[in-house]
Amino acid sequence: MYYVPDGTKRCGFYECKECGNRFLDVRIAPAIICPYCGEEPEMEIGPDEEMQEADESAKLIEMVEGENVEKYDTLLSLAITGGDYSWI
């Protein structure tokens, strides 16, 4: 599958409020860092630096389970690949 590994039984369907991308992720949380526009905070900081805030801009729309995971993954990936069925 395109967004989640084959055989995934449950995942989250997210939409980023910053860039507008919709995607699936195996993590299920109310909000996560967007893989497209978000940046992971730098964990190695010096003594004079402040800890960066993690911007969790992708909000959970729905939890997807069972055979719907494969359907959502296929539909979302067709939007990314432009309808190219050759990879399926």
CORRA-V666022 format. One record per residue. RES is the residue in one letter. D_FIRST is the distance of its C-alpha to the first C-alpha in Angstrom with 1 decimal. Layout:
((RES D_FIRST) (RES D_FIRST))
This chain:
((M 0.0) (Y 3.8) (Y 6.1) (V 6.0) (P 5.9) (D 5.6) (G 8.8) (T 9.3) (K 12.3) (R 13.5) (C 12.7) (G 14.7) (F 14.6) (Y 16.8) (E 18.9) (C 20.9) (K 24.6) (E 25.3) (C 23.0) (G 21.6) (N 17.9) (R 15.6) (F 12.4) (L 10.7) (D 11.8) (V 12.3) (R 15.9) (I 18.0) (A 21.2) (P 23.4) (A 22.7) (I 20.8) (I 21.2) (C 19.2) (P 17.0) (Y 18.2) (C 21.9) (G 22.8) (E 24.4) (E 24.6) (P 28.3) (E 30.2) (M 31.2) (E 33.9) (I 36.8) (G 40.4) (P 43.3) (D 44.1) (E 40.6) (E 39.1) (M 35.7) (Q 33.2) (E 31.8) (A 28.0) (D 27.2) (E 24.6) (S 24.2) (A 20.8) (K 21.9) (L 20.1) (I 20.2) (E 18.8) (M 17.3) (V 14.6) (E 14.8) (G 14.1) (E 12.5) (N 12.5) (V 9.6) (E 7.3) (K 9.9) (Y 10.1) (D 6.6) (T 7.3) (L 10.8) (L 10.5) (S 8.5) (L 11.2) (A 13.8) (I 12.8) (T 12.7) (G 15.7) (G 14.8) (D 14.0) (Y 12.4) (S 13.0) (W 9.7) (I 8.2))
